[in-house]
Structure formats: C-alpha cells, structure tokens
Amino acid sequence: MDFSWKDVDSLSRYITGTGKILPRKYTGLSAHQQRHITRMIKRSRHMLLMK
C-alpha cells in the first residue's frame, strides 16, 4: 500500500463523513499501515486538500 498525501480520493476511504479517521477495527489495516494512513491524512489536511 503506497498512498500519497496528494491522493485525496484514496484517503477519503479511511475517514467518516464528519472527517474523523476510522480506527483499525473498521479499516482492517495493520498497525504500521494505519499509522501511515493517519500521517498521510493529517498531512493532506495540513495542506488544505482535505477537511
């Protein structure tokens, strides 16, 4: 899994409608992958690509 913070469409799979990041329980990712996704989502938010 290789997500970039610029790939908003792929990252939006891992957030709720209100903008919260889904936990591992619902995404089915490993801990390492979940941390990576979380970093990419936060980076994307910081660059104002996501809300």
C-alpha positions in Angstrom: 0.0 0.0 0.0 1.6 3.2 -1.2 -0.6 6.2 -0.6 0.5 9.8 -1.1 -1.0 12.8 0.8 -1.9 14.2 -2.6 -4.2 11.2 -3.4 -7.4 12.5 -1.7 -9.8 10.1 -3.3 -8.0 7.0 -1.9 -7.5 8.6 1.5 -11.2 9.5 1.8 -12.0 5.8 2.1 -10.4 5.9 5.6 -12.4 8.9 7.0 -16.0 9.3 8.1 -18.5 11.8 6.7 -17.6 14.1 9.6 -13.9 13.9 8.9 -12.8 11.5 11.6 -10.1 8.9 10.8 -11.5 5.4 11.0 -9.9 3.1 13.5 -8.1 -0.2 12.6 -11.1 -2.2 13.8 -13.1 -0.9 10.7 -10.3 -0.4 8.2 -8.7 -3.8 8.7 -5.2 -2.4 8.3 -2.1 -3.4 10.2 -0.8 -1.0 12.9 2.0 0.1 10.6 -0.3 0.7 7.7 -2.8 2.6 10.0 -0.1 4.9 11.2 1.0 5.6 7.6 -2.6 6.4 6.5 -3.1 8.6 9.6 0.1 10.6 8.7 -1.0 11.0 5.1 -4.5 12.2 6.1 -3.1 14.7 8.6 -0.5 15.9 6.0 -3.3 16.3 3.4 -5.4 18.3 5.9 -2.5 20.5 6.8 -2.0 21.3 3.1 -5.8 22.1 2.9 -6.6 19.3 0.4 -9.0 17.6 2.9 -11.2 18.8 5.6 
